[in-house]
Amino acid sequence: MKKVLKRIIFVVLLVPILLIIVGFFLPSKYHVERTVVIQAPADAIYPWLAQLNRWPEWTVWSTNIDPTLVHSFSGPAEGPGAEMKLSARSGSGTIKLVKADPASGVTYELNFHDGRFVAQGGVKLVPTGEGSTKATWFGEGELGGNPVQRYFGLFMDKLMGNEFQRNLTKLRLKLEPKA
């Protein structure tokens, strides 16, 4: 009985230590992206990206998903410096456009939960010919040296990727002519 108890204690102590050690070897950065082809030219897509006040119409950051969500906007109406603040029961954050180009898309800085989640991202636009455009939504960030946060990095592709795909699909539906 005493040997069994010692082994149990040893395993209970060893497993968390091993998990922490493994966490230090996990990637300290993440990158997620999703792509969709939209049957529209880049300059028709651009206003939907560069005017943050239009994002609630096609992104998951809307009251359809969270009825407590409140949007506020500051800075210019379009392009670099435009900022959208989000506030809901689940938390708050900001999205600020850093770069915006009608031919290539937008990039932004994302800051949620008072700086606990900071990331960069954007939507790249690449013409594919015949009036269509490949739109790629990407997001990336640093996980730091905390081994627990690095484990979260293993799930970022699934969590954020699904959100990006829903956003791009909704954007495509807004822009493509109805059949």
Secondary structure, DSSP 8 states (H G I E B T S, - for coil): -HHHHHHHHHHHHHHHHHHHHHHHHS-SEEEEEEEEEESS-HHHHHHHHH-GGGGGGTSSSSTTT-TT-EEEEES-SSSTT-EEEEEETTEEEEEEEEEEETTTEEEEEEEETTTTEEEEEEEEEEEEETTEEEEEEEEEEE--S-HHHHHHHTTHHHHHHHHHHHHHHHHHHHHS---
